[in-house]
Amino acid sequence: MPLLSIVRHGQSTWNLENRFTGDVDVDLTPLGREEARSAGKKLAHISFSRCFTSVLERAIETLDIILKETHQQGLPIVRDKALNERNYGQLQGLNKAETAKKYGDQQVAIWRRSYSVRPPGGESLADTAARVIPYYTKEIEPYLKKGENILVVAHGNSLRALMMHLEHIGEDKIATVDLPTGTPRLYTFDEQLRLVSVNYL
């Protein structure tokens, strides 16, 4: 049975500073690198065939660390901007708490968690899903159908969009779904690619 593991990158510098990061290319923190090492240890029992990640450094480095921990550095890796974090537009770089004081907690919660509402100049989760899900079905799913084990390392919102697709999560429910940094989520499928189980490692 094929396996798919998704991992959100380890803590980034702007995660630590409580800033809207979006698709700004920031680095991992020391804790983020430790989270990546921990993820690698949890995934060490799985033999992967290939890996997919975004073009942003925090995801690329997280994947590199995981592969070192699992002793699978030679695997094929595809980097694609389709897996990038959602663009937060004019909010990128702003402190989340200060933004909430300016616009109100409710408005910031809508920008962050709503499925269809875009932050000013940015992408909604629906926009993110519109690039992530077609990429998954075209570029990743065919390998799962061949029985391969696949590792995807990306970002909170690009992976939440993928979770909606894989787990049939509705637009209203996704607002309460969060994906912790550096914590592998493992999907097991049957030969017809029907979901058998899903859990955190």
N, C-alpha and C positions, 0 to 999 in steps of 0.2 A: 504494500500500500504506500503510495507516495506521501511525502511529508512536505509541508510548507512552514517555514518559521519566519515570522516577521519580528524585527527588533527596531525600536525607536533608538536613535543615537543616544549616547551618554550625555550627561549634563553639559550644556554649553556655557560659555562665559555670559551670554545674555540671559540664559535660564537663571543663572546664579544672581544676576543683577535685576531680575524680574522685569525684563524688557520684552516688548514685542519683537521677535526676531524675524519671522517670515523667511524670505529667501535671501536675507543678508548672510554672507558667508563668514560666520564666526567660528572660533576654535572650541575644542573641548576644554573643560577644566580638568585639573588632576583627578577630581572625583568622577568626572565623566569617563576618563580613561580607566579608572578602577571599575566603574560600572560595565564598561565594555569587556574588561578581563573577566569579570564575574559572569557576564553573558556567555563568553567563550567557554568557560568551565561547565556551564549548564548544558551547552550544546555539544560538548566534546564526544558524546556517545553517538552522535548522528554523522553519517557520512554523506556530505552534500555533493551534488553534481556540478552546480554552478550557482553564482550569486548575482544579485541585482542591487544597485544602490543609486542614489541621486548624484548630482554633480557638485554637491556642497561638501566642504571639507569635513564637517563634523560627522557626517554619515560615512564618508569614505574612510576616515581614520578609525571610526568605530568598527567598521567591517574589517579593516586590516588587523586590528587588535584581536577581534574574534577569531579570525583565520589563523593567527599565530598561536592563540591558546588552543585551538582545535587541531593544530598541525596540518592544516589544509591550505597552505599559502598558494599552492599551484593551481587552484581552481579558476575556471573562466569567470571573469567579472565584467558585467555590463553596467556602465554608468549612463543614466539618462535623466534629463531635466524633467521628464514627465513625473518622476518620483520626488521632485523637489517639494519643500514645504510650501504651503499656500502663501501667496503674497499678501501682506497685511497693509499695503499701500502707505497712506500717510501716518499710520500708527507705528510703522517699523522704527525701532530704536527708542521709542517712548517707554517710560516706566509705566507699568500696568496700574499701580496704585495711584500715581499722579494723574493718569488718564481717567481713572474712575472718579477722582475728585472733580475733574474738569467737566466730564460729560455725564457722570452719574453711574452707579454700579449697574443699573439695569441696562443702560445703553451699551456699556462695555461687555456685559454678559451676552447680549444679543450679537454684537460683533464677533465675539469669540466663539460662541456655541451654536448660534442659529445655523440652520442648514443652508438657507437661501439668501440671507442678508449679507451684503458685502460691506466690509469696512471702507471708509473713504479711499477711493483710488485702488482698492485691493480686490482680492478674490474671496468669494464665499466658499464654504465647504462643497456646495453644489458645483461650482466652477472647478474646484480641485478634483472632485470625483469625475468630472467630464473628461479629464486627461488621464487620471490614474487608472480607472477601470478599463477603458479601451486598451491602454498599454498592457495591463495585466492579462486581458483575454487574448491579445494578439501575440505578446512577446514572452509571457511567463507560463500561462496555462498549458500551451502545447508540450512543454517539458514535463509538467506534472502528469499529463495524459500518457506520456511515455514511461511513467513510473519513476521519474527522477525526484530526488529530494532537493528542494530549492530554499535558499536563504535570501531574504529581502531585508536590507537595512535602509531605513529612510527616516521619516519625520512624523511628528504627532498627528498632523492633519492629513497628510497623504496616506498614512496608514489607517487612520480612522475611516477615511473614504473607502479603503480596501476592505476594512472590517465590515462596513455596511453591506458591501457586495457579498462577501463570503458568509457572513452570519445572518443575512437577511434582517438587518437592523433598520427600523423605520426612521424617517426624517425627524420625528418627534423624540424618539428614544436616543438618537445619537448625541443629543445635547448633553446627556449625562454620562457618556462613555469617555473615559480617559485612558491613555496608554502610557504607563510609566516609562521613564527613560531607562534604557539598558536592561529591560526585562523581556526575554524571549516569549512570544506567543506562538504556540505550536498547533498546526492544523493537520489532522490525519484524514485522508480521503480513501474511498474505495476505488476499484478499477474503473468505475464509471464517473469518477471525480465527484461523487456525492460525499458530503461532509460526514465523517464518522465521529470525530471528537475534536474539541478545541480546549486548550488550557494554557495557563502560564507555567513556565518552568522555574 
